[in-house]
Amino acid sequence: MGRLLTLVERSDEATAEVQRHVDVGAPGACILGITGAPGAGKSTLVGALLRHALGAGHRVAVLAVDPSSPFTRGALLGDRVRMSPGGLPAADVFIRSLATRGQEGGLSHAAQTCAAVLAACGWPWIIVETVGAGQVEVDIAATADITVVVLNPGWGDEIQAHKAGMMEIGDIFVINKADRPGLMDTRRHLELLLSSRGADAPDVSIVETVATGGQGIEALWREVMACKAVLFTRAPSLRRRRRLEHLLGDALDAHVAARMQRLLSSEAGAGAVARLDQGSAHLPELVDELVAAMFQPPDGTKPD
C-alpha cells in the first residue's frame, strides 16, 4: 500500500490511473480532518485520538500532511513520530506522511486520492491532518466528512483573524492545551463568534482537551461519532457530491498546470519569452496566444 501511495503522491500519471480504478467518492469510509495553526498540538491530538480509537476496536489510517523539503520535495517533519500508537496492533493502523509540494491550502495535492485508495482498501476511518500554515486551511473541509479545528487558550486574536473561514468549516472546535491560562476567555470568544453564524447554521460543539495527558479525548471521540451518525444518515449524497466537486476541481487544476508547463518548455513557449524580452509583444496578448495553443487539437485545427 505504501508503494501505491508513493506513486500517487509523486506522479500525476499514476494518480490518473488510480482514479480510473478507484471509486473516489466511496461512501464506506469516514474522513476526519484535523486543522489549525502551527503549535496548536494537532499531531499530539491525532496521536491521542488514534490510540483511543484503536483501543475501542476501530481500524484507522492517518495521512499527515507535512511541509515539503525545498530540496527533495519530500515530507519534512514526519509526524508519524508524534503519532506512534505504541503497543497496539499494527494491522489496525496505517500512518503515512504526505508532502505539500508547495501547494497552498494546507493539503497535499494527492491527499484526496490517497484517502480514496485507503477507503477502497477497507479502512473505515481515515484521519487527515493539515500542515498548519499560520491560518486555518479551508481545503480540508472539501476533503473531510468531519472537520475538527484545533485552537489553544489565549488565541482570541487568531480566532478573530481567521473567523470567516473557521466558522464555515468547523464541525467540532477543540481548545487543546486546556490546562493553560486563558481557557475561559478563549471559549467565550469562540462561543460568541459561533452564535453569530445565524439560526440556520448547523450546531457545532466545543471540546476542551489536554492531548499530552489524554484529557478530553474520550469526549472528543463521542462528538466525532455523533457527527458521523448525523452525516451518514441525513446527508450522504451531499457529502459525496461535495467531495467529488472538490476532487474534480483539483484534477482540472493539475491537468491544466501540466499542459501549461509542457507548453512553456516547448518552442512556442521559448518564442513567447523571447518576444516578451525583445518588447515586440505585450504580456496579455502572449497569454491569450499560449492559452489558445494549449487547447489546440494535435492536428492543428482550431477547436469549435
SULRA-V437943 format. One record per backbone hydrogen bond with DSSP energy under -0.5 kcal/mol. CO is the residue of the C=O (numbers start at 1). NH is the residue of the N-H. E is the energy in kcal/mol with one decimal. If there is no record, write none. Layout:
co: (CO & CO)
nh: (NH & NH)
e: (E & E)
This chain:
co: (1 & 2 & 3 & 4 & 5 & 6 & 7 & 11 & 12 & 13 & 14 & 15 & 16 & 17 & 18 & 18 & 22 & 23 & 29 & 30 & 30 & 31 & 31 & 31 & 32 & 33 & 34 & 35 & 37 & 41 & 42 & 43 & 44 & 45 & 46 & 47 & 48 & 49 & 50 & 51 & 52 & 53 & 54 & 59 & 60 & 61 & 62 & 62 & 63 & 63 & 64 & 64 & 66 & 67 & 69 & 74 & 78 & 79 & 79 & 80 & 80 & 89 & 90 & 92 & 94 & 96 & 98 & 100 & 103 & 105 & 106 & 108 & 110 & 111 & 112 & 113 & 114 & 115 & 116 & 117 & 118 & 119 & 122 & 124 & 125 & 126 & 126 & 127 & 127 & 128 & 128 & 129 & 135 & 135 & 137 & 138 & 138 & 139 & 139 & 140 & 140 & 146 & 146 & 147 & 147 & 147 & 148 & 148 & 149 & 150 & 151 & 152 & 155 & 156 & 157 & 158 & 160 & 162 & 163 & 164 & 165 & 166 & 171 & 172 & 173 & 173 & 174 & 174 & 175 & 176 & 177 & 180 & 182 & 182 & 183 & 184 & 185 & 186 & 187 & 188 & 189 & 190 & 191 & 192 & 193 & 194 & 195 & 198 & 205 & 207 & 209 & 210 & 210 & 210 & 214 & 215 & 216 & 217 & 218 & 219 & 220 & 221 & 222 & 223 & 224 & 225 & 226 & 227 & 228 & 229 & 230 & 230 & 231 & 235 & 236 & 237 & 238 & 239 & 240 & 241 & 242 & 243 & 244 & 245 & 246 & 247 & 248 & 249 & 250 & 251 & 252 & 253 & 254 & 255 & 256 & 257 & 258 & 259 & 260 & 261 & 263 & 263 & 266 & 267 & 268 & 269 & 270 & 271 & 272 & 273 & 274 & 275 & 275 & 275 & 282 & 283 & 284 & 285 & 286 & 287 & 288 & 289 & 290 & 291 & 293 & 297 & 301)
nh: (5 & 6 & 7 & 8 & 9 & 10 & 11 & 15 & 16 & 17 & 18 & 19 & 20 & 21 & 21 & 22 & 24 & 26 & 31 & 32 & 126 & 33 & 145 & 146 & 128 & 148 & 130 & 150 & 40 & 45 & 46 & 47 & 48 & 49 & 50 & 51 & 52 & 53 & 54 & 55 & 56 & 58 & 57 & 125 & 94 & 127 & 64 & 96 & 65 & 129 & 66 & 98 & 100 & 76 & 73 & 69 & 81 & 82 & 83 & 83 & 84 & 92 & 93 & 60 & 62 & 64 & 66 & 103 & 106 & 139 & 131 & 111 & 114 & 115 & 116 & 117 & 118 & 119 & 120 & 121 & 123 & 122 & 124 & 30 & 61 & 32 & 128 & 63 & 129 & 34 & 130 & 65 & 133 & 137 & 140 & 141 & 142 & 142 & 143 & 143 & 144 & 33 & 148 & 149 & 171 & 172 & 35 & 150 & 174 & 37 & 176 & 155 & 159 & 160 & 161 & 162 & 163 & 166 & 167 & 168 & 169 & 170 & 205 & 149 & 175 & 207 & 151 & 176 & 209 & 153 & 180 & 183 & 154 & 186 & 187 & 188 & 189 & 190 & 191 & 192 & 193 & 194 & 195 & 196 & 196 & 197 & 198 & 201 & 173 & 175 & 178 & 213 & 214 & 215 & 217 & 210 & 220 & 221 & 222 & 223 & 224 & 225 & 226 & 227 & 228 & 229 & 230 & 231 & 232 & 233 & 234 & 235 & 235 & 239 & 240 & 241 & 242 & 243 & 244 & 245 & 246 & 247 & 248 & 249 & 250 & 251 & 252 & 253 & 254 & 255 & 256 & 257 & 258 & 259 & 260 & 261 & 262 & 263 & 264 & 265 & 266 & 269 & 270 & 271 & 272 & 273 & 274 & 275 & 276 & 277 & 278 & 279 & 280 & 281 & 286 & 287 & 288 & 289 & 290 & 291 & 292 & 293 & 294 & 295 & 296 & 300 & 297)
e: (-2.4 & -1.9 & -2.0 & -2.1 & -2.4 & -2.0 & -2.0 & -2.1 & -2.3 & -2.1 & -2.6 & -2.4 & -1.0 & -0.5 & -1.6 & -1.2 & -1.2 & -1.8 & -0.5 & -0.6 & -2.4 & -0.6 & -2.4 & -1.9 & -2.7 & -3.3 & -2.4 & -2.8 & -1.6 & -2.3 & -2.8 & -2.4 & -2.2 & -2.7 & -2.8 & -2.2 & -2.0 & -2.9 & -2.6 & -2.2 & -1.2 & -2.5 & -1.7 & -1.0 & -1.6 & -3.0 & -0.6 & -2.6 & -0.7 & -2.4 & -0.6 & -2.4 & -1.7 & -2.1 & -2.0 & -2.6 & -1.8 & -0.9 & -0.7 & -0.7 & -0.8 & -1.4 & -1.3 & -2.5 & -3.4 & -2.7 & -3.3 & -1.7 & -0.5 & -0.5 & -1.8 & -1.4 & -2.8 & -2.3 & -2.0 & -2.3 & -2.3 & -2.4 & -2.5 & -1.5 & -2.3 & -1.6 & -0.7 & -2.6 & -2.6 & -3.0 & -0.5 & -3.3 & -0.5 & -2.8 & -0.5 & -2.7 & -0.9 & -0.5 & -0.5 & -1.2 & -0.5 & -1.2 & -0.9 & -0.5 & -3.1 & -3.3 & -0.5 & -0.5 & -2.7 & -1.8 & -2.7 & -0.5 & -3.0 & -0.5 & -2.4 & -1.2 & -2.3 & -2.2 & -2.5 & -1.9 & -0.8 & -2.5 & -2.8 & -0.9 & -1.8 & -2.0 & -1.1 & -2.5 & -0.5 & -2.8 & -3.3 & -1.0 & -2.0 & -0.7 & -1.8 & -0.8 & -1.0 & -2.2 & -2.5 & -2.6 & -2.4 & -2.5 & -2.9 & -2.3 & -2.1 & -2.5 & -2.0 & -0.7 & -0.7 & -1.5 & -0.6 & -1.0 & -2.9 & -2.6 & -2.5 & -1.5 & -1.0 & -1.3 & -1.3 & -2.2 & -2.1 & -2.5 & -1.9 & -1.8 & -2.2 & -2.6 & -2.2 & -2.4 & -2.4 & -2.2 & -1.9 & -2.8 & -2.8 & -0.8 & -2.4 & -0.5 & -1.5 & -2.1 & -2.0 & -2.5 & -2.4 & -1.8 & -2.5 & -2.5 & -1.8 & -2.3 & -2.7 & -2.1 & -2.3 & -2.4 & -2.4 & -2.4 & -2.6 & -2.3 & -2.7 & -2.5 & -2.1 & -2.2 & -2.5 & -2.2 & -2.1 & -2.1 & -2.4 & -1.4 & -1.2 & -0.9 & -2.3 & -2.4 & -2.0 & -2.1 & -2.2 & -2.3 & -2.1 & -2.3 & -2.2 & -0.9 & -1.7 & -0.9 & -1.9 & -2.6 & -2.2 & -2.2 & -2.7 & -2.6 & -2.2 & -2.3 & -2.3 & -1.2 & -1.1 & -1.9 & -0.8)
